[in-house]
Amino acid sequence: QLLVRRLGRLVQQWLTRYWIWVVASMLMFISLGGEQVVLYRIVYMLLFLFFVTVFQVSYQLWIKVMYGFWLTVIIYSMLVLILIYSYQFEHFPEYWEHHLRIPVGFQKDIGLEVYQADPGTLFLKLLTPTFFLIITIIQLHYFHNEFIKLNEDHFTYSGSEEEINAPTAGSGLRVPEASESDVWRQSGPSESLQDATADEATAHAAVDAPQVARHASTAKSNPMTMYHNDARIAYSSEAEEPKRCPRPRPPPPPPNIEVYTELYSYSYRSISKQQITIAIKPRFDLYKCRKIVWRLLEIHMAKVVLLTVFGVAISDVSAVHVIFVLVVVVALPFRWLQPFLIHCCSVWTSILFLAKMVYQLSFVDVHGWHTNCSVFSFFFFFSQSVYGIDSNVTVFPAPFNSTIDGRVWIGFQKVTDLSFYSKGYILLIVVFSVHAIIRYRQRFYRARNRLPEPRPGVVFPSITRQNADDGIREALKFLLNYFFYKFGVEASLFYYGVFSIGIRLDAFALFTSLWLCGMFLLRRCYLAKVWAFYVAYLCFVLPLQYAMVMGIPPGLCTEYPWWNPSKKTLRETALWFFLPDFQEPPLAWKLWPDFIQLLFACCQLYIFFLESSAGVHDGGSNGEIYDRKGCFVGQTPNPMSDFRRSYLSTVKVFLFFPLYWITLAVMFLAGTNRVSIFAMGYVLGCFFFLWNGNEFYLKPMKVLLKMWNALLAYNVVVIFIKSILQRGTNANTEDGVCRVPLDEAGLLWDGICLTFLLVQKRLFTSYYFHHLIIEILAQQQLASR
C-alpha cells in the first residue's frame, strides 16, 4: 500500500507538471494533421500559437488567461464535432449553400465533407477532435487548479525581483554570492527525496513517537541541524563558507519534518552517518551538475535562438524572411534589445505560419500574380542589344521560359505536405518556448532561494582571477567563466583565417582578409576603437549578401546584365563577386561563416565595453604589460605565481615550455604539406627560429616581438594573397563550372599557423613568460657548471 500510494503521488505530480504540454502538443498535432489544410485546423493552429506566444512573452499573463483559454478550446472542439457530424445528414450541404450562402468549395475549405460511403474515414475524422476534447477536459478539471497552486507555491515570493537584485544591478560593487551549500540549506533536500520517503517516515514515527517528537523538537529549534551535520562531513572540503551578505536575508523555508523522521528511521536501523553521507552525495553532485547545465543554457540560449532564426532564413530564401536577417543583425550587437527582438521574431513566425496555412486553401487566388515573360520581353531583348547576345535566339533562359508565380519569391507556394513545408517554423516555436522555459525557471529558482542575480556570462560566481591558479578544478572553472574574455581576440582572428576566408574564397573573403591585415598587429587599445567599425561592416554586409542570394523578383522579366552564355569569364567573375543569378544563384549556406563571424565579433565588442568601464573585472586585466618600445609597464612584483609543486603547475609546464617548439613544428608541416613559394617561406622561417633555439627567449622584448610580428605578418599576407588568387582560379575552368579549390588553396594550414602564432605571441606578452625566462637562465647556469 505504501508503494502504491507513493507511486500514485509521483504520477499525480508528473501529470500536474507535464500534462499541460501533452495537451499543447496534441493541439499542434491536430492543427497539422490531415491530408489537406482546412479552416477549422487553422483555427486550432491559431489557438496553439496564441498559447505559446503568451507563454513566451509573459508568464503571469499566461497563468491569468489559461482558464479562459481551456474553456475556449473545449467549446470550439465541441462546435467542430457538432459541425462535422451534423454535416453527414441528408441535404445539409444544400442547406449550407442556399440558406447560409456558402459555396460547396468553401465548405470543403472549412473542413466539411460527406463520408457516407466511407464510415471509417468519418470515424477517424471524429476521433481526433474527440480525443483532444477529452484530454483538454482532463486538464481543466483535474490538473488546472493543481498546476496553478504549484506555481503559487514554488514561484511566489515576497518582494519584487528588482529588490532582490538591487545590490548588483547597475553598480560596480560585487555582492558575495551564495555558495552551493547555502542553496542546499535554503531549498532543502530534493523534492523527490521528500516525496519518496514521506509515507515510510510516517510509519516509523508511529513506532517510536517519543523519540521522533524529541528529534522533531530539536529540528524545529535548530532547522536543518541533523541533515546538515551529516552533509558537512562529506562536503566540508568542497569550499569554505563564504561571508554572509551584509544585507538582511529572509529566513529559509520551513523544514520538512518528514525528512528528519526518515533520517531518524535510518539511524534507528543502525545505519551509520558515513552510509547516510554516501547515499546523499550522488544527489548533491547531481544537483550541482543540473545547476551548471541550467546556467549554461541561460547564458547561451539567446545565441541558439538567433542562430536558429538565421538558419530558417537561409534554408528558405524569400522576401518574408528578410525580417529575420534584419532582426539578427540588430540583436547581436545590442544585447539589451535581444528579449524584445526575440518576441518580435516569435510573433512574426506565428503570422507567417498562419498566412502560409491560409494560402493552401483552394479559395485563395493563385492566378493573380502569374507572369508570362513573352508579354514583357522588352527588357530581355534590351539586354541582348546591349551585350551582343545573338538576336536569333528565341528560347528564353530559365526562369523566363515558363510562367512565373511572383508569390514564390515572396515566400508563398502551394504544397502537398504542410508539416515538411513548415518544419522551420515548428523548430522556431520549439526553440522560442525552450528559451522562455529556461528564463522563467532560472528567475523563479533565484527568487525562491533568495539568490542575487548573477553577473552576465558567469557560471561560477565565486571563481575569479585571484583563485584561478589554486588548482586544476579552479582553472577549468575560470576558463568556463572567462575564456572568451581572455582569448576572444585570438579566437576571432583564428575563425576569420580558417573558416570565414578558407571556406568562402570569394570577394567577401577578400574583404575579410583585408580587415585581418589591418587588425592583427594593432595594440589592444587601438583594436578596441576599430572593432566597432568592423562590427558595423559585418552588420551591413550580411543583409546585403542575403539580398544578393534572393535577387530581384523574376516576375519583372529582367535578366541580369552579367548573364551572357557566350562570355564565361564574365559570369564566373559575377559568381566570385557573389552577384545574383537566375541560372546559378549564389549559395545561401555561404552566409553561415559570416553569421558566426558576426557572432564572435559582437561578443568581443561586449568584452571591449567591459574593459572600458571603470572598476576591476573579476576575470582579471587584459591590459598590455609592454609599451610600444618594448618596455615593461606591468605590475611588479610578478602577480602570477611561479610553477609550484601542484598538478596545475605541471600542466602549465607541459603547456608553456614546449609551445614554442610545437608552433615551429606546425610551421614546418605547413611548409612541407604543399610545394609552393609560400610554403618555402614557412620552411625558411621555421629553420631561422630553430637556429635561435632557447636563446630567442633571452632577446630584448622589443627585438623578440619584432621578429615574431614579422613571422605573423608573413602568415597574414600569404592568406591575403591566396584569397586574391582565387579570382584567377575561378575564371579559368575548363568545364564551365566554377569550383572553389579548397584542397589546393592550403588556407587550412595557414589558419592553423595563424592560431599557434597568435597564442605564442600572447604567451610572450604575459606574466608567465617571465617565469620561463628565469627557468631558461637557470638551465644555462646549471649547464655551464
Buried (B, 14 or more C-beta within 10 A) or exposed (E): EEEEEBEEBEEEBEBBEEBBEEBBEBBBBBBBBBEEBBBBBBBBBBBBBBBBBBBBBBBEEBBEBBEEBBEEBBEBBEEBBEBBEEBBEEEBBEBBBEEEEBEEEBBBBBBBBBBEEEEEEBEEBBEBBBEBBEBBBBBBEBBBEBBBEBBEEEBEBEEEBEEBBBBBEEEEEBBBBBBBBBBBBBBBBBEEBBBBBBBBBBEBBEEBEEBBEEBBEEBEEEBBBBBBEBBEBBBEEEEEEBEEBEEEEEEBBEBBBBBBBBBBBBBBEEEEBEEBBEEBBEBBEEBBEEBBEBBEBBBEBBBBBBBBBBBBBBEBBBBBBBBBBBBBBBBBBEBEBBBEBBBBBBBBBBEBBBEBBBBBBEEEEEEEBEBEBEEBBEEBEEBBEEBEBEEEEEEBBEBBEEEBBBBBBBBBBEBEEBEEBBBBBBBBBEBBBBBBBBBBBBBBBBBBBBBBBBBEBBBBBBBBBEEBBBBEEBBBBBBBBBEBBBBBBBBBBBBBBBBBBBBBBBBBBBBBBEBBBEBBBBEEEEBBEEBBEBBEBBBEBBBEBBBBBBBEBBBBBBBBEBBBEEBBEBBBBBBBBBBBBBEBBBBBEBBBBBBBBBBBBBBBBBBBEBBEEEEEBBBBEBEEBBEEEEEEEBEEEBEBBEBEEBEBBEEBBEEBBEBBEEBBBBBBBBBBEBEBEBBEBBBEBBEEBBEBEBEBBEEEBBEBBEBBBEBBBBBBBBBBEBBEEBBEBBBEBEEEEBEBEEEEBBBBBBBBBBBBBBBBBBBBBBBBBBBBEEBBEEEEEEEEE
